[in-house]
Amino acid sequence: MLIGHIDRADRHYVSGWAMDTNRPEAQIDVSFRVNGEEWGRSVAGNFRQDLLDSGRYGDGRHGFTYLVDKPMSILKSYDIEVVGIFDNYSSTLAKLTLAAISTDQAQKNPILVTASGRSGTTILMKRLLQSPDITVVDKYPYEVKILAYYAHAYDVMTSSVNYTSPPDLGDYFSKMTRIGQNPFNHYEYENIFSDPYALYDFFEKRLPRKLMESFKSIILDFYEYVENRAGSSSSKYFAEKVDLLHCTRSFTHAAFDQTKEIVLVRDPRDLFCSYRSFWQTPADEAVSALKSIADEMVRLHSSKDKNKMIFVKYEDLVLQTEKTLYNISQFLNLDQNLEADPKSDSKLFESHGTSENINASVNRWKKDLNAGEIEQFEFMFSEFLNVYNYNIS
């Protein structure tokens, strides 16, 4: 019978013991799985005096350690599973969950306008700006991203270094224009405390909470300052554009319990045409980037929380504007519904769009893509197109 135990697990280190009770002198392999994916394997063969002293575990050579080589963010939860393997037989030995950090609810809460570029974020931000319930930095094209800046800083400052040897501190302190991962959140410094676990307790529990509270306070102060300088009354929300694949999403949901998220979705075939026109992105780069975005959009759709997240199709935003803005207003529980302004949107599109007009930006792929490109997109993006009910030619 395979048995085992996890003695210690944090965001970069797992240790414990594992053995086969039928063959106590044998050493078994252990697989380390995180959120169902195998991250690595090792042999449970380290000597453990406590196992030997018990008299039940053979020669005591059944300890294992695993140093994580993939960063585990403090903003996410991870299910860790240790699986024993011996003679082609495997069995789960132990499981535990590392929970994401969180803080108390804030008075003013964020609206994340989450999307890839060229998905209508600027048009939507312009509409949100008109609401007295929402604070938006009025600077076209609404790219002031205070959340993203502090989310990135938080991600870096709470990440442990993933080196087998200590980092060069001279290199850290000589480059004053950047901050790297915390060099002292490293097993080399465990002995500065009498209890080696104290190092991780400080850097992975105490410090992250303090940084999150501090950064959250700065973000809220900034938007209060924006609001007050504009002569506005207290609003319910502040809104920012968010890159779908950036750590801003994880940070914001952890820091602000009542975060609202508007996910803008657009047909990847039209996005490809827009990428090519606006940024002159090479085709292979554009397709690769869009595939990552589409896969994440599918994942989001499967895990959506209707109280915190609403999916809005670009096509509905520009072709059924009034109905779409009404749905967004209801989702946000605004005191006044957002209003459509076709003339203003058309003017904005003239300076920001890549089609003749807003209507022409929908299904432009039918005109701009050749048969080979259409076939490639329908093959690579079939799951996304089906999930979001886009027509396949």
CORJOJO-V376762 format. One record per residue. PHI is phi in degrees with one decimal (999 if undefined). NEAR is the number of other C-alpha atoms within 10 Angstrom. D_FIRST is the distance of its C-alpha to the first C-alpha in whole Angstrom. Layout:
BEGIN
[[PHI | NEAR | D_FIRST] [PHI | NEAR | D_FIRST]]
END
This chain:
BEGIN
[[999 | 10 | 0] [-85.2 | 19 | 4] [-133.6 | 15 | 6] [-178.0 | 21 | 10] [-155.7 | 16 | 14] [-94.8 | 20 | 17] [-86.6 | 13 | 20] [-149.5 | 11 | 23] [-150.9 | 16 | 24] [-136.4 | 17 | 27] [-81.8 | 19 | 29] [-147.1 | 21 | 29] [-154.2 | 13 | 26] [-131.3 | 18 | 22] [-142.0 | 17 | 20] [169.5 | 20 | 17] [-144.0 | 27 | 14] [-157.1 | 28 | 11] [-160.4 | 30 | 8] [-108.1 | 19 | 5] [-64.5 | 14 | 5] [-76.8 | 9 | 6] [-136.7 | 13 | 9] [-64.8 | 17 | 10] [-90.1 | 15 | 13] [-82.2 | 16 | 12] [-112.1 | 20 | 13] [-107.6 | 23 | 11] [-86.6 | 19 | 14] [-128.0 | 28 | 14] [-106.4 | 22 | 16] [-104.7 | 19 | 19] [-119.4 | 18 | 20] [-123.1 | 18 | 23] [51.3 | 12 | 25] [84.7 | 11 | 23] [-108.1 | 12 | 24] [-72.3 | 14 | 22] [-100.5 | 14 | 24] [176.7 | 14 | 22] [-137.1 | 18 | 20] [-154.8 | 13 | 19] [-96.4 | 19 | 17] [-81.4 | 23 | 15] [-133.4 | 19 | 17] [-76.2 | 15 | 20] [-71.0 | 15 | 20] [-128.4 | 17 | 20] [-61.0 | 12 | 22] [-64.9 | 10 | 20] [-70.2 | 17 | 17] [-64.1 | 15 | 19] [-63.7 | 12 | 21] [-69.7 | 10 | 18] [78.4 | 10 | 17] [-112.7 | 11 | 13] [-125.5 | 20 | 12] [58.6 | 17 | 14] [-84.7 | 16 | 17] [80.1 | 23 | 17] [-93.1 | 22 | 17] [-135.7 | 27 | 14] [-80.4 | 23 | 17] [-136.7 | 24 | 18] [-137.7 | 21 | 21] [-140.1 | 19 | 23] [-93.6 | 16 | 26] [-65.5 | 17 | 27] [-104.8 | 15 | 30] [-111.3 | 10 | 31] [-60.5 | 12 | 33] [-110.2 | 17 | 32] [-70.2 | 21 | 35] [-68.3 | 24 | 35] [-87.4 | 23 | 37] [-122.9 | 15 | 34] [-94.2 | 14 | 30] [-132.3 | 19 | 27] [-93.5 | 14 | 24] [-103.7 | 22 | 21] [-132.8 | 22 | 18] [-108.7 | 26 | 15] [-115.4 | 22 | 13] [-86.1 | 26 | 10] [-133.4 | 22 | 11] [-153.0 | 16 | 10] [50.9 | 7 | 12] [64.6 | 5 | 13] [-110.3 | 8 | 10] [-131.1 | 15 | 10] [-154.8 | 16 | 9] [-68.9 | 15 | 11] [-99.3 | 20 | 10] [-161.7 | 17 | 14] [-138.6 | 14 | 17] [-159.2 | 13 | 21] [-121.5 | 14 | 24] [-92.2 | 15 | 27] [-82.2 | 12 | 30] [-69.9 | 14 | 34] [-75.0 | 18 | 36] [-150.9 | 20 | 39] [-131.6 | 15 | 43] [-70.6 | 11 | 45] [-64.7 | 13 | 47] [-97.6 | 15 | 50] [-72.7 | 11 | 54] [-105.8 | 19 | 55] [-114.6 | 21 | 52] [-83.4 | 25 | 51] [-112.2 | 26 | 52] [-94.3 | 24 | 50] [-96.6 | 23 | 52] [-97.1 | 24 | 49] [-174.2 | 21 | 50] [-88.6 | 23 | 50] [-62.0 | 16 | 54] [68.6 | 20 | 57] [-117.7 | 23 | 55] [94.9 | 22 | 58] [-64.0 | 24 | 57] [-67.1 | 21 | 60] [-61.3 | 20 | 62] [-67.4 | 19 | 59] [-61.5 | 21 | 60] [-63.8 | 20 | 64] [-69.9 | 18 | 63] [-63.9 | 24 | 61] [-58.4 | 18 | 63] [-76.2 | 14 | 66] [-85.4 | 19 | 64] [-68.4 | 18 | 65] [-85.0 | 20 | 61] [-130.4 | 21 | 60] [-95.0 | 27 | 61] [-131.3 | 24 | 61] [-70.1 | 19 | 62] [-82.4 | 15 | 65] [-139.9 | 9 | 65] [-58.5 | 11 | 65] [-94.7 | 15 | 63] [62.4 | 18 | 61] [-106.5 | 15 | 58] [-74.0 | 15 | 58] [-121.9 | 15 | 55] [-65.2 | 17 | 54] [-57.4 | 25 | 51] [-63.0 | 20 | 50] [-63.6 | 15 | 51] [-75.8 | 22 | 49] [-64.6 | 24 | 46] [-65.3 | 15 | 46] [-60.1 | 16 | 47] [-63.6 | 21 | 44] [-59.7 | 20 | 42] [-69.7 | 16 | 43] [-73.7 | 19 | 43] [-105.2 | 22 | 40] [-88.6 | 22 | 38] [-83.0 | 24 | 36] [-73.1 | 21 | 37] [-113.9 | 19 | 35] [-112.3 | 13 | 36] [-79.0 | 11 | 34] [-130.3 | 10 | 37] [-59.3 | 15 | 39] [-70.1 | 17 | 42] [-77.8 | 9 | 46] [-65.9 | 10 | 47] [-60.8 | 8 | 51] [-65.5 | 10 | 50] [-63.8 | 15 | 49] [-84.5 | 12 | 52] [-86.2 | 9 | 55] [-107.8 | 10 | 54] [-78.9 | 8 | 55] [-90.0 | 6 | 56] [-146.7 | 8 | 52] [-119.7 | 12 | 49] [-99.0 | 15 | 46] [-60.3 | 18 | 42] [-62.3 | 16 | 42] [-71.1 | 19 | 42] [-91.5 | 16 | 41] [-86.1 | 22 | 37] [-150.3 | 20 | 36] [-60.0 | 21 | 33] [-60.7 | 13 | 36] [-102.8 | 14 | 38] [-59.7 | 16 | 35] [-77.7 | 12 | 37] [-75.2 | 10 | 40] [-114.4 | 10 | 38] [-65.3 | 9 | 37] [-102.9 | 9 | 34] [-60.8 | 13 | 32] [-70.4 | 14 | 31] [-62.1 | 14 | 35] [-58.8 | 20 | 36] [-77.3 | 20 | 33] [-61.4 | 12 | 34] [-72.0 | 13 | 38] [-76.8 | 19 | 38] [-113.7 | 20 | 35] [-126.8 | 14 | 36] [-66.3 | 11 | 40] [-62.5 | 15 | 41] [-58.1 | 21 | 40] [-65.9 | 19 | 42] [-65.7 | 12 | 45] [-65.0 | 16 | 45] [-63.4 | 23 | 45] [-62.0 | 16 | 47] [-66.5 | 12 | 50] [-65.4 | 20 | 50] [-62.6 | 21 | 50] [-62.3 | 12 | 53] [-64.3 | 15 | 54] [-60.8 | 18 | 54] [-64.5 | 19 | 55] [-61.5 | 12 | 58] [-60.7 | 13 | 59] [-73.1 | 20 | 59] [-64.3 | 19 | 61] [-66.2 | 12 | 64] [-58.4 | 16 | 64] [-64.1 | 19 | 65] [-65.8 | 12 | 67] [-67.8 | 9 | 69] [-85.1 | 12 | 69] [73.4 | 9 | 71] [-92.3 | 13 | 68] [-84.4 | 12 | 67] [-61.9 | 14 | 63] [-103.5 | 17 | 61] [-80.2 | 18 | 58] [-134.2 | 22 | 56] [-127.4 | 22 | 56] [-126.6 | 23 | 55] [-142.2 | 23 | 54] [-71.6 | 25 | 54] [-136.3 | 25 | 50] [-68.9 | 17 | 48] [-51.8 | 21 | 46] [-99.1 | 15 | 43] [-90.1 | 13 | 44] [-68.0 | 20 | 42] [-54.5 | 25 | 45] [-61.1 | 20 | 44] [-63.5 | 17 | 40] [-60.5 | 26 | 42] [-66.3 | 25 | 45] [-65.4 | 20 | 42] [-76.0 | 21 | 41] [-80.2 | 24 | 44] [-119.9 | 20 | 46] [-63.9 | 16 | 44] [-103.9 | 20 | 47] [-60.9 | 21 | 47] [-111.3 | 24 | 49] [-129.3 | 24 | 48] [-105.5 | 22 | 50] [-96.6 | 24 | 49] [-90.1 | 24 | 51] [-116.8 | 23 | 50] [-139.1 | 23 | 53] [-53.9 | 23 | 53] [-61.4 | 24 | 51] [-69.0 | 24 | 54] [-70.0 | 20 | 57] [-60.7 | 24 | 55] [-59.2 | 23 | 55] [-63.3 | 24 | 59] [-69.5 | 22 | 59] [-55.1 | 21 | 57] [-65.4 | 15 | 59] [-79.6 | 13 | 62] [-83.2 | 13 | 62] [-106.5 | 9 | 60] [53.5 | 11 | 61] [-68.9 | 15 | 57] [-56.5 | 11 | 56] [-56.7 | 14 | 55] [-65.4 | 9 | 51] [-66.3 | 10 | 51] [-63.8 | 18 | 52] [-63.5 | 21 | 49] [-62.9 | 11 | 46] [-64.2 | 13 | 47] [-67.7 | 19 | 48] [-65.4 | 17 | 44] [-62.7 | 12 | 42] [-65.7 | 20 | 45] [-62.6 | 23 | 44] [-62.7 | 14 | 40] [-68.5 | 15 | 40] [-63.0 | 22 | 43] [-65.3 | 16 | 40] [-61.9 | 12 | 38] [-60.8 | 15 | 40] [-61.5 | 17 | 41] [-76.2 | 10 | 38] [-119.1 | 9 | 37] [-66.3 | 12 | 41] [-114.5 | 12 | 42] [-62.7 | 11 | 45] [-81.4 | 12 | 46] [-116.7 | 16 | 46] [-140.4 | 21 | 46] [-129.4 | 19 | 49] [-100.4 | 18 | 49] [-124.9 | 17 | 52] [-81.8 | 18 | 53] [-52.4 | 24 | 56] [-60.6 | 21 | 58] [-72.2 | 16 | 58] [-62.2 | 20 | 59] [-96.9 | 21 | 62] [-105.2 | 14 | 63] [-127.2 | 12 | 63] [-62.2 | 18 | 63] [-60.8 | 18 | 64] [-62.8 | 14 | 62] [-66.8 | 21 | 59] [-66.4 | 21 | 60] [-64.0 | 17 | 61] [-62.5 | 16 | 57] [-66.0 | 19 | 56] [-61.9 | 18 | 58] [-68.0 | 14 | 57] [-61.3 | 17 | 53] [-85.8 | 22 | 55] [56.7 | 12 | 57] [-75.5 | 17 | 60] [-68.5 | 12 | 63] [-127.3 | 12 | 65] [-66.8 | 16 | 64] [-65.0 | 22 | 63] [-113.3 | 17 | 67] [-75.5 | 18 | 67] [-144.3 | 12 | 70] [-54.7 | 13 | 70] [-63.5 | 9 | 73] [-65.9 | 12 | 71] [-64.8 | 17 | 68] [-64.5 | 17 | 70] [-65.3 | 13 | 72] [-62.9 | 17 | 68] [-65.2 | 19 | 67] [-59.0 | 13 | 70] [-93.5 | 8 | 69] [-121.5 | 15 | 65] [-86.2 | 18 | 65] [-126.1 | 18 | 65] [-114.3 | 16 | 66] [-61.3 | 10 | 70] [-159.3 | 13 | 69] [-61.0 | 19 | 66] [-60.1 | 13 | 66] [-72.5 | 10 | 66] [-77.6 | 20 | 63] [-94.7 | 20 | 61] [61.5 | 16 | 60] [-67.0 | 17 | 62] [-60.2 | 19 | 59] [-63.6 | 13 | 61] [-98.3 | 8 | 64] [-89.6 | 14 | 63] [-97.1 | 16 | 60] [-87.1 | 10 | 60] [-61.5 | 9 | 59] [-66.1 | 8 | 56] [-67.0 | 14 | 55] [-61.6 | 16 | 55] [-64.2 | 14 | 53] [-61.2 | 12 | 50] [-66.9 | 18 | 50] [-69.3 | 17 | 49] [-78.6 | 12 | 47] [-72.8 | 13 | 45] [-113.6 | 19 | 45] [-60.0 | 14 | 45] [-64.5 | 14 | 42] [-61.1 | 22 | 44] [-61.1 | 21 | 47] [-73.8 | 12 | 46] [-59.8 | 12 | 44] [-100.6 | 16 | 47] [58.1 | 10 | 50] [-94.9 | 13 | 52] [-69.2 | 10 | 54] [-106.3 | 12 | 53] [-62.8 | 7 | 56]]
END
